[in-house]
Amino acid sequence: MKRRAAEGAAAALQRIVERMRLAAAFLTIFPTLDKRPRASTEVAASFGWFPLIGFAIGGAVALGDWMLTRVMAASLRSLIAVAALALMSGGIHLDGLADTADALAAGSERARALAIMRDSRIGTFGALALIFTIALKVAALAGLRGSRRRAILILAPGWARWAMVAVAQGMNYLRDEGAGTALLQRNDRGVLLVASSIALIGTLALGKWVGLAAPVAAIAATALLRGWYRRWLGGVTGDMLGAAGEIVESVVMLAAVR
């Protein structure tokens, strides 16, 4: 009996580790997986661990920022931190933001908007969205110091990844294939429950430095994005999820500035 329980616990732990590795493969440039095919159910379940990977990315950036405290001004460290956040994710979410912004030119014409998102070129709206978002993040971080700054560097990427899961929950996926297919087709609320639990635990651990403004802002921005996506195109794409992550990350940083 005890042996079965131990084997069951070991198998459960192995599944959790595998899902975290899958989440890291989705969200970072680091090679965390071999080339074996994964079941769609496991891929979908890995989305629940997105906030944890976000916190890990933020923790690495916060550590680097702290190490540079004595040799660089806050403004320069802020620029480096924002660049590091983008580089560690391979810039895919910024790319999604630019594509989504460009698609606004199509209005509510779904087919045209999706075609614009497929275009690898960046248009005027996309360029403006990138410039504004990066500038906003740098300016917000430049206004933060000490433990509050490091806490936000950790929390913002975590809540941004939570937003990607929350925005996707219960929404139609507007493509036959893509990064969001597994999550959206399965529509498992357990994934959102895991993601929300991780986001809340991270906030409780760091909340004494940032208060409730940042997580409340993240939740409010996510709700607004869900409503807007539903009205605009009637669903989401992987680009739109990436855009949601970038927007919420910016909102969290901005909400922490006093």
N, C-alpha and C positions, 0 to 999 in steps of 0.2 A: 504493500500500500504506500509506504513511504517512498519506495523507489519510483513508483508511478508518479507520485506527486512531484518528486524531484525532477523526473524526466519531463513532466508537463511544464514545470516552471522554467526549465532550461530551454524548452522549445518555444515558450512564450517570449522569453528574453531574446532568443535568436530572431524571432519574427520582428520584435521591436527594433533591434539593431539593424536588421535588413531594411526596415521601413525608413529608419533615420538615414541610412546610407542612400536610399533611393531619393529621399527628400534633398539631401546634400547634392546629389547628382543633378537634380532639376535646377537647383538654386545657385550653385557655385561652379567655378571653373575647375575645381579640384577633382581628380579622378578617384572616385570612391567605390566604383563598381567594376566587376569583370563584365564580359560581354554576353553572359548568359541571358536568355530572354526571361522576362518576369511576367507573372500572371497579371492580368488587368486589375484584378481585385487587390493585389498587393501594391500595384502602382497607385491606385486610388487611395488606399489606406495610408500611403506615405504622405499624402497631402496634410494629414492631421499634424504632422511633425514640422510643418513649415515654420511656425513661430520659433521653435527651438533652434532651427538652423539660422533663422534671422537673428536670434539672440547671440548665437555663436559668432556670426559674422560681425555683429556690433561689438561683441566683447573683444575680438581681435583688433578691431579698429580703435576701440577705447584704450586698449593697452598700448598700442602704438602712439596714440595721441598723448597719453600720460608720459611716455618715455621722451617725447619731444618737448614737453612743457618748458624745460629750462633753456632750450636752445632756439625756440621759435615763438613768434607772436601768435596770439589766438587766431587772428585772421588767416594767417598762412596755414596753421594747423587745421583750420576749418576746411580750407580748400583741399588739403591733402586727405582729410577724413572723407569728404564727399567723393573725391576721386577714388579712394580705396573701396568705398562701399559699391561704387559702380563697377570697378575692375573685378572685385571678388565675385560678382554675379555675372561677369562677362558682358555687362551693359545691356542685357536682354530686356530688362524692364524699362530702361530709358528708350530703347528701340520701340517697345510697345507703346510707350507714352507718345513718342513722335508719330507713329503710325495712326494711333487713335486720334490725335489732334488733327492730322491731315484729313482723316475721314470725316471730320466735322463739315468739310466743304460740301459733302454729299447731302447734307441735311438728313431727312428721314428715308432717303432712298437706300434701302438695305443692300441691294446688289452692288450699287456703285460704291457704297462705303466699304464693303468687303473687298472689292477690287482695289480700292485705294490702299487698304491695309496690306494687301499682298505685294504692292509695289515697294521695292527696296529703296527707292529714292525718297529723300526727305524734302517735303515741301515747306512753304512759308509758315504755315500753322505749326508744323512739327518742329521746325527750327526755333520758333518763338517759345514753344512749350518747353523745349530742352533748356534754352537760355534762362527763361524765367524760373524754372524749377531748380536748376543748379544754383543760380544766384540766390534764390530764397533759402535754400538749405545752408549755403555758406554764410549768409547774413544771420540766419537764426543761430547757428552754432557759434558764430563769433561773439554773440551776446551772452554765451553761457560760460561758466567757469567752474572749476573744481569738481566736486562729486556730482553736482547737478548735471554738468556737461557730460561726464562719463556715463551717468545713468541714462541720459537721453540717447547717447550714441549706441547704447545696448538696446534700449526699449524701442526706439523708432524702427529699426529694421525688423524686429520681432512683430510689432503690431502691423507693419506693412505687409508681412507675409501672412499674418492672420487675416488681414483684409482681403487678400487674394482668395482665401478659402471661403470667407463669409460672403463675398460678392458672388461667388460661383454657386453657392448653395441654392438649389431649387430653380436655377435659371436654365433657359434653353441654350445649348451650344450651337453657334451659328455656322460651324464648319463640320464636315464629315470626319475630319481627322485633325490632329494638332495636339499641343501640349495640354490643353484642358479637357480633352475628350474623356479620358479615364475617370476623372473626378466628376464631371458633369453628367455623364451618362449613368454612372452608378447612383448619384444623388443620395449618398449615405449620410444621414445627420450625425452619425457617430464620428465621422471625420471632423465635422465642425465642433463637436463636443470636445474632442481631444485637443484641437487647435485652441479653442477658447480656454480650456483648463490650463494649458501651457502658458498662454498669454497672461492670464490672471495671476498665475504663480510668479511669473517674472515680474509683474507689476507690484505684487505684494512684497517681493524681495527688495525692490528698488524704489518703491513708492515714497518712502520717507524723504527722498531727495527731490522728487518731482511732483508729488501730490497726485490729485485725480484729474487735473486738467488735460494732461496728455492722453491717457486712455479714453476719457470721455470724448475728446476731440476725434480720436481714431474711430470710435464706434459711430459717432454722429456722421463723420465723413463717409464711412462705409455704407451707412444706411442711405445717405443721399445719392451716392454713386449707384447703388443697387436700383433705386427708384429711377434715376436718370437713364441708366442703361436699358432698363425695361421699357421705358417710354420711347427712347430714341430708336433702338433697333430690335427690341423685343427679346434680347438675350445678350450673350457675351462671346468674345473670342479670347484666345490666349493673349493677344495684344492688349485687349481691354483690361484683362486681369493684371498684366504688367503695369499698365497705366494706373490702375487703382492702387497698386503697391507704391508706386512713386508718389502719387498724390497724398496718400495717407502718411507715408514717411515724412513728407514735407510738413503736413499739418501737425504731426506730433512734435516735430522740432520747433515749429513756430509757436505751438501752444505752451511750450516750456519756457519761453522767453518772458521775463518779467518786465 
